[in-house]
Amino acid sequence: HGSPIVTPTVSTLADGLAVPTVGSNAFLVAKEYTDDVCVVQEREVALSILRLLEHEKVVVEGGGATGLAPILPGGQYHNQVQGKKVVV
């Protein structure tokens, strides 16, 4: 899409990300700098929160843990990031 679209919101652990539409400024920045997008399931968000709590001793909101989900074992990008430094 070339512009923000309206989507239905649902209850989620990542409630900070659950907005009906992204703001126009945020959309323009994301459009410019985003190479790829992936969808993660609620279970993967929960596992990311748990992983950060157990291993890093930090408590995060689901939206903050969502970026970690695709690179954890079983995640869409796990194999691609092995042995690399990754910023989430």
BELTAFEN-V291079 format. One record per pair of residues at least 6 apart in sequence whose C-alpha atoms are under 8 Angstrom apart, sorted by the first residue. I is the first residue (numbers start at 1). J is the second residue. D is the distance in whole Angstrom. If there is no record, write none. Layout:
i: (I:I)
j: (J:J)
d: (D:D)
This chain:
i: (3:3:4:4:4:4:4:5:5:6:6:7:7:7:8:9:9:9:10:11:12:12:13:13:13:13:13:13:14:14:14:14:14:14:15:15:16:16:16:17:38:38:40:40:40:44:44:44:45:45:45:45:46:47:48:48:48:48:48:49:49:49:49:49:52:52:52:52:53:53:67:68:69:70:70:70:71:71:71:71:72)
j: (24:27:21:22:23:24:27:21:22:20:21:19:20:21:20:18:19:20:18:18:18:42:42:45:46:61:62:63:45:61:62:63:64:66:62:63:61:62:63:63:70:76:66:69:70:66:69:70:62:65:66:69:62:69:65:66:68:69:72:59:60:61:62:65:58:59:60:65:59:60:88:88:75:76:77:78:77:78:79:81:78)
d: (8:7:6:6:7:7:7:6:8:5:5:8:5:6:6:6:6:6:7:8:7:7:7:7:7:7:5:7:7:7:4:4:8:7:7:7:8:8:6:6:8:8:7:7:7:8:6:8:6:6:5:6:7:7:6:7:6:5:8:7:6:8:6:6:6:7:8:8:6:8:6:6:6:5:5:6:5:4:8:7:6)
